[in-house]
Amino acid sequence: MAKRRITDIARERGLDPNEVAARLFEAGVAIRGDLVDEAAAARALAGSRPSGAGAKAAAQTAAPPRGSTASRKVAAAAPAPAQAHPQAMRPPAG
């Protein structure tokens, strides 16, 4: 089992490392630090390599970078999340 860094896998596929980590987590791939099994990651990410036209379209629809005026406008326009009951936010005892 060859281990690879998530950042290296993401760079090869032209994806964001956080997106790759989220997909691996959803697929049930064991993540140890920043390392994953290369074969399991390849199975979980099958078909996620952007093609020429697909990568261009994905780049155009991507969210604006943090700190930009566009992201601040979107954040200001979004409604505030409802406050949860403080009891519900505590981790289970045990």
C-alpha positions as CSV (number, residue, x, y, z in Angstrom):
1,M,0.0,0.0,0.0
2,A,1.7,3.2,-1.2
3,K,0.9,6.3,0.8
4,R,0.6,9.7,-0.9
5,R,-0.1,13.2,0.3
6,I,-3.5,14.6,-0.4
7,T,-2.0,17.8,-1.6
8,D,0.0,15.9,-4.3
9,I,-3.0,14.0,-5.5
10,A,-5.0,17.3,-5.6
11,R,-2.2,19.0,-7.6
12,E,-2.1,16.2,-10.2
13,R,-5.9,16.4,-10.7
14,G,-6.1,20.2,-10.7
15,L,-8.4,20.2,-7.6
16,D,-8.5,21.9,-4.2
17,P,-6.9,19.8,-1.5
18,N,-9.8,20.4,0.8
19,E,-12.2,19.2,-1.8
20,V,-10.1,16.1,-2.3
21,A,-10.0,15.4,1.4
22,A,-13.8,15.9,1.6
23,R,-14.4,13.4,-1.2
24,L,-12.1,10.9,0.3
25,F,-13.8,11.2,3.7
26,E,-17.2,10.8,2.1
27,A,-16.0,7.7,0.3
28,G,-14.7,6.2,3.6
29,V,-11.0,6.3,2.7
30,A,-8.8,6.3,5.8
31,I,-6.9,9.6,6.1
32,R,-3.9,9.7,8.4
33,G,-2.6,13.2,8.7
34,D,-2.2,14.2,5.1
35,L,-1.5,10.7,3.8
36,V,-3.9,8.3,2.1
37,D,-3.6,4.9,0.4
38,E,-2.9,5.7,-3.3
39,A,-5.1,3.0,-4.7
40,A,-8.0,3.8,-2.4
41,A,-7.8,7.4,-3.3
42,A,-7.7,6.6,-7.0
43,R,-10.9,4.5,-6.7
44,A,-12.6,7.2,-4.7
45,L,-11.7,10.0,-7.1
46,A,-12.3,8.1,-10.3
47,G,-13.4,10.5,-13.0
48,S,-12.7,13.7,-11.0
49,R,-9.8,14.8,-13.2
50,P,-11.0,18.0,-15.0
51,S,-10.7,18.0,-18.8
52,G,-9.6,21.1,-20.7
53,A,-13.1,22.6,-21.2
54,G,-14.4,21.2,-17.9
55,A,-11.5,22.8,-16.0
56,K,-12.1,26.1,-17.6
57,A,-15.8,26.0,-16.7
58,A,-15.1,24.9,-13.2
59,A,-12.6,27.8,-12.7
60,Q,-15.2,30.3,-13.9
61,T,-17.9,29.1,-11.5
62,A,-15.5,28.8,-8.5
63,A,-16.1,30.9,-5.5
64,P,-14.1,34.2,-5.3
65,P,-11.0,34.1,-3.1
66,R,-11.3,35.0,0.6
67,G,-11.0,38.6,1.4
68,S,-12.2,39.8,-2.0
69,T,-15.1,42.3,-2.2
70,A,-17.3,39.8,-4.0
71,S,-16.9,37.2,-1.2
72,R,-17.7,39.8,1.4
73,K,-20.9,40.9,-0.5
74,V,-22.0,37.2,-0.7
75,A,-21.3,36.7,3.0
76,A,-23.2,39.9,3.9
77,A,-26.2,38.9,1.8
78,A,-26.4,35.4,3.2
79,P,-28.8,35.0,6.1
80,A,-27.4,34.3,9.6
81,P,-27.7,30.6,10.7
82,A,-30.2,29.9,13.4
83,Q,-28.7,29.7,16.9
84,A,-28.7,26.2,18.3
85,H,-29.6,25.4,21.9
86,P,-26.4,25.4,24.0
87,Q,-27.3,22.0,25.3
88,A,-27.3,20.6,21.8
89,M,-23.8,21.9,21.1
90,R,-22.2,19.9,23.9
91,P,-20.5,16.7,23.0
92,P,-22.0,13.5,24.4
93,A,-20.8,12.5,27.9
94,G,-18.9,9.4,28.0
